[in-house]
Amino acid sequence: MKRLLLILILTLSFQSLSKADDIRDFQIEGMSIGDSLLDFFSLEEVKRFRAYFYNDKEYKILQTNLEPKNYDGIEVAVKDGDRDYTIYQITAGIFYEENIDNCYIKQKEIVSELKDMFSNNVEKNSYKKKHAADGTGNSSNTTTQFEFKSKDVVRVSCYDWGKEIEDERSYADNLRVTIIEANYRNWINTKAHK
């Protein structure tokens, strides 16, 4: 009986030690912040990804729908000109056309899994806001964010697009899971749109 109790105590202790305190412990489709995109795709495949830039072109977004297992598409942020294609942000998405309620259900499932995965040192907050891309005010995103002490972030968001913008821009309601490295996050907030 004492041996069983000791095994139980040791097992519970190791489980709490294994909780993630570093964003690099978290992966989407096997990829993590700091990895090279070339570990997952050939250079030829990466060159076929769609590239998007902000006003400040220090980083670029590369978008693909090449064989993701759990998502409809993947975006990564890399520094422009980086031959290693080091990943600074990963976003994976699932489309929920005309079915935002299923998005919210999936969001709750993922948030619950993340709460169990991350240690108590990770700060969690949730918010809902109107999306700036929709001047009618009918589009919103509902987000739960986990912020590490390093200021790295994991976000789980449901984007509920208004009918007008769905028709005009061919947008669909979607779920996004995003991992953001702190320096890239700072760049997005201070330089990307200038």
C-alpha positions as CSV (number, residue, x, y, z in Angstrom):
1,M,0.0,0.0,0.0
2,K,2.9,2.4,0.9
3,R,4.5,1.7,-2.5
4,L,1.3,2.4,-4.4
5,L,0.9,5.7,-2.5
6,L,4.6,6.7,-3.2
7,I,4.1,5.9,-6.9
8,L,0.9,8.0,-7.0
9,I,2.6,11.0,-5.3
10,L,5.6,10.8,-7.6
11,T,3.4,10.5,-10.7
12,L,1.4,13.6,-9.7
13,S,4.6,15.5,-8.9
14,F,6.1,14.8,-12.4
15,Q,2.8,15.8,-14.1
16,S,2.9,19.3,-12.6
17,L,6.6,19.6,-13.5
18,S,5.8,18.8,-17.1
19,K,3.4,21.7,-17.6
20,A,4.6,24.2,-20.2
21,D,6.4,27.4,-19.1
22,D,8.0,28.1,-22.5
23,I,6.1,28.9,-25.6
24,R,8.5,26.6,-27.5
25,D,6.9,23.7,-25.7
26,F,3.7,24.4,-27.6
27,Q,3.3,23.2,-31.2
28,I,0.9,23.5,-34.1
29,E,1.1,20.8,-36.7
30,G,4.5,19.9,-35.1
31,M,5.9,23.4,-35.6
32,S,7.0,25.7,-32.9
33,I,8.4,29.2,-32.5
34,G,12.1,29.2,-33.3
35,D,11.9,26.2,-35.7
36,S,13.0,26.5,-39.3
37,L,10.1,26.2,-41.8
38,L,12.5,24.2,-43.9
39,D,12.3,21.3,-41.3
40,F,8.7,20.8,-42.4
41,F,8.6,21.9,-46.1
42,S,11.1,21.9,-48.9
43,L,12.4,25.2,-50.2
44,E,10.5,24.7,-53.4
45,E,7.2,24.3,-51.4
46,V,8.0,27.4,-49.3
47,K,8.6,29.4,-52.4
48,R,5.1,28.6,-53.6
49,F,3.5,29.9,-50.4
50,R,1.5,33.1,-50.7
51,A,3.5,36.0,-49.1
52,Y,2.0,39.0,-47.5
53,F,3.8,42.1,-46.1
54,Y,2.8,44.8,-43.6
55,N,3.8,48.4,-44.3
56,D,7.1,47.8,-42.5
57,K,8.6,44.8,-44.5
58,E,10.9,43.4,-41.8
59,Y,8.7,40.3,-41.5
60,K,6.4,38.5,-44.0
61,I,3.5,36.2,-43.6
62,L,3.7,32.9,-45.6
63,Q,0.4,31.2,-46.1
64,T,-0.2,27.6,-47.2
65,N,-2.9,24.9,-47.1
66,L,-0.4,22.1,-47.9
67,E,-1.5,19.0,-46.1
68,P,-2.3,20.3,-42.6
69,K,-3.6,17.5,-40.5
70,N,-5.9,19.3,-38.1
71,Y,-6.5,22.6,-39.8
72,D,-7.7,24.1,-43.1
73,G,-4.6,26.3,-43.5
74,I,-1.4,27.5,-41.9
75,E,0.3,30.9,-41.8
76,V,3.8,31.6,-40.4
77,A,5.7,34.8,-39.9
78,V,9.4,34.9,-40.9
79,K,11.9,37.7,-41.3
80,D,12.1,38.8,-44.9
81,G,15.4,37.6,-46.3
82,D,16.0,34.9,-43.6
83,R,17.4,31.9,-45.5
84,D,16.6,29.6,-42.5
85,Y,13.0,30.7,-42.5
86,T,12.9,30.9,-38.7
87,I,9.3,30.9,-37.4
88,Y,8.2,33.9,-35.2
89,Q,4.4,33.3,-35.4
90,I,2.2,30.4,-36.4
91,T,-1.5,30.7,-37.1
92,A,-3.6,27.7,-38.0
93,G,-7.3,28.0,-39.0
94,I,-10.5,26.1,-39.4
95,F,-13.3,27.5,-41.5
96,Y,-16.9,27.5,-40.1
97,E,-18.9,28.9,-43.0
98,E,-22.3,30.1,-41.6
99,N,-21.7,28.1,-38.4
100,I,-20.1,30.3,-35.8
101,D,-21.6,28.2,-32.9
102,N,-19.4,25.2,-33.9
103,C,-16.4,27.6,-33.8
104,Y,-17.2,28.6,-30.2
105,I,-17.6,24.9,-29.2
106,K,-14.1,24.1,-30.7
107,Q,-12.6,27.2,-29.1
108,K,-13.8,26.1,-25.7
109,E,-12.3,22.6,-26.2
110,I,-8.9,24.0,-27.2
111,V,-8.8,26.5,-24.4
112,S,-9.6,23.8,-21.9
113,E,-6.7,21.7,-23.3
114,L,-4.4,24.7,-23.1
115,K,-5.3,25.5,-19.5
116,D,-4.3,21.9,-18.6
117,M,-1.1,22.2,-20.6
118,F,0.2,25.5,-19.3
119,S,1.5,26.2,-15.8
120,N,0.1,28.6,-13.3
121,N,2.8,31.1,-14.5
122,V,0.8,31.7,-17.7
123,E,-1.7,34.6,-17.5
124,K,-5.1,33.9,-19.2
125,N,-7.6,36.5,-20.3
126,S,-10.5,36.6,-22.6
127,Y,-12.1,39.4,-24.6
128,K,-14.6,40.1,-27.5
129,K,-14.2,43.1,-29.8
130,K,-15.5,44.4,-33.1
131,H,-13.1,43.8,-36.0
132,A,-11.6,46.9,-37.5
133,A,-11.7,45.5,-41.0
134,D,-15.5,45.8,-41.0
135,G,-16.7,49.4,-41.0
136,T,-20.3,48.3,-40.4
137,G,-19.4,47.0,-36.9
138,N,-21.1,43.7,-37.6
139,S,-17.9,41.6,-37.4
140,S,-16.2,40.5,-34.2
141,N,-13.6,38.2,-32.8
142,T,-13.8,36.4,-29.5
143,T,-10.4,35.6,-28.1
144,T,-8.8,33.8,-25.2
145,Q,-5.1,34.6,-24.7
146,F,-2.4,32.9,-22.7
147,E,0.6,35.2,-22.0
148,F,3.9,33.9,-20.7
149,K,6.3,35.8,-18.5
150,S,8.4,36.3,-21.6
151,K,5.5,38.2,-23.3
152,D,5.1,35.3,-25.8
153,V,1.4,34.6,-26.4
154,V,-0.9,31.8,-27.5
155,R,-4.3,32.9,-28.7
156,V,-7.5,31.0,-29.6
157,S,-10.0,33.2,-31.5
158,C,-13.3,32.8,-33.3
159,Y,-13.8,35.4,-36.1
160,D,-17.5,36.1,-36.7
161,W,-17.7,38.0,-40.0
162,G,-20.8,40.1,-40.8
163,K,-22.8,39.2,-43.8
164,E,-21.7,42.3,-45.8
165,I,-18.0,41.7,-45.4
166,E,-18.4,37.9,-46.1
167,D,-20.1,38.8,-49.4
168,E,-17.7,41.6,-50.3
169,R,-14.4,39.9,-49.5
170,S,-15.4,36.3,-49.5
171,Y,-14.5,35.9,-45.8
172,A,-15.8,33.0,-43.8
173,D,-16.2,32.6,-40.0
174,N,-13.2,30.9,-38.7
175,L,-11.2,29.6,-35.7
176,R,-7.6,30.6,-35.4
177,V,-5.0,29.2,-33.0
178,T,-1.9,31.5,-32.9
179,I,1.5,31.3,-31.3
180,I,3.3,34.6,-31.2
181,E,7.0,35.3,-30.2
182,A,7.4,38.4,-28.0
183,N,9.7,40.4,-30.2
184,Y,7.5,39.8,-33.3
185,R,4.4,40.7,-31.2
186,N,6.1,44.0,-30.2
187,W,7.0,44.7,-33.9
188,I,3.3,44.1,-34.9
189,N,2.1,46.5,-32.2
190,T,4.7,49.2,-32.9
191,K,6.1,49.1,-36.4
192,A,4.1,46.8,-38.8
193,H,1.4,49.2,-39.8
194,K,3.5,52.5,-40.0
